[in-house]
Amino acid sequence: MSDQPVGWFIDWESKLRPTDNPGKGLRCEVDYKSKYVQVLNKYDMLDHESTWYPDEAAVIKAGLKVEYADLTAPIKIGS
């Protein structure tokens, strides 16, 4: 996976997050070809789905506002 781009996704609070740091206890599986991100919890259950963006410019091009998530804040996903 190191030769694949990391990229970004829009999280459950409409904030931009890196796919290599979705939050404590979470991990991302990315299908780069279809530009799809799954955020999985520690039980490998799906908690969130999103579109994969290679960079901030792609997010802006999609018409979305770039607002970064606070990666130090606790995760709040309502399941």
C-alpha positions as CSV (number, residue, x, y, z in Angstrom):
1,M,0.0,0.0,0.0
2,S,3.0,2.3,0.4
3,D,3.0,3.0,-3.4
4,Q,-0.7,4.0,-3.3
5,P,-1.7,7.6,-2.4
6,V,-3.0,8.2,1.1
7,G,-5.6,10.8,0.3
8,W,-8.5,12.3,2.2
9,F,-12.2,11.6,2.9
10,I,-15.1,13.6,4.4
11,D,-16.0,12.3,7.8
12,W,-19.3,12.0,9.7
13,E,-19.1,15.6,10.8
14,S,-18.4,16.9,7.2
15,K,-14.8,17.5,8.0
16,L,-11.7,16.5,6.0
17,R,-9.7,13.6,7.4
18,P,-6.6,11.7,6.1
19,T,-7.3,8.1,5.2
20,D,-4.2,7.0,7.1
21,N,-5.5,8.6,10.3
22,P,-9.3,8.2,10.6
23,G,-9.3,8.3,14.4
24,K,-8.6,6.1,17.4
25,G,-9.9,2.6,17.0
26,L,-10.8,3.1,13.3
27,R,-9.2,2.2,10.0
28,C,-9.8,2.9,6.4
29,E,-10.1,0.6,3.5
30,V,-9.8,2.5,0.2
31,D,-10.7,1.4,-3.3
32,Y,-8.6,4.0,-5.3
33,K,-10.1,3.0,-8.6
34,S,-13.7,3.6,-7.6
35,K,-12.7,6.4,-5.1
36,Y,-14.5,4.7,-2.3
37,V,-13.6,4.8,1.4
38,Q,-14.9,2.5,4.1
39,V,-14.2,3.4,7.7
40,L,-14.2,0.3,9.9
41,N,-14.2,0.0,13.6
42,K,-12.1,-2.4,15.7
43,Y,-14.6,-5.2,15.0
44,D,-14.3,-4.7,11.3
45,M,-17.8,-3.3,11.1
46,L,-18.6,-0.4,8.8
47,D,-19.0,2.9,10.6
48,H,-18.8,5.3,7.7
49,E,-18.6,5.5,3.9
50,S,-17.2,8.3,1.9
51,T,-15.6,9.4,-1.4
52,W,-11.8,9.3,-1.6
53,Y,-10.0,12.5,-2.6
54,P,-6.3,12.5,-3.6
55,D,-5.8,16.0,-2.3
56,E,-7.4,19.2,-1.1
57,A,-7.7,20.5,-4.7
58,A,-10.0,17.6,-5.6
59,V,-12.2,18.4,-2.6
60,I,-12.5,22.0,-3.7
61,K,-13.2,20.9,-7.3
62,A,-16.0,18.7,-6.1
63,G,-17.6,21.9,-4.7
64,L,-17.0,21.0,-1.0
65,K,-15.8,23.3,1.7
66,V,-12.4,22.3,3.1
67,E,-12.6,22.2,6.9
68,Y,-10.1,19.9,8.6
69,A,-11.1,17.5,11.4
70,D,-9.5,17.9,14.8
71,L,-7.5,14.6,14.8
72,T,-6.8,15.0,18.6
73,A,-10.5,15.1,19.5
74,P,-12.4,12.0,20.6
75,I,-14.3,10.2,17.8
76,K,-18.1,10.7,18.0
77,I,-19.8,8.3,15.5
78,G,-23.5,7.6,16.3
79,S,-24.1,3.9,15.5
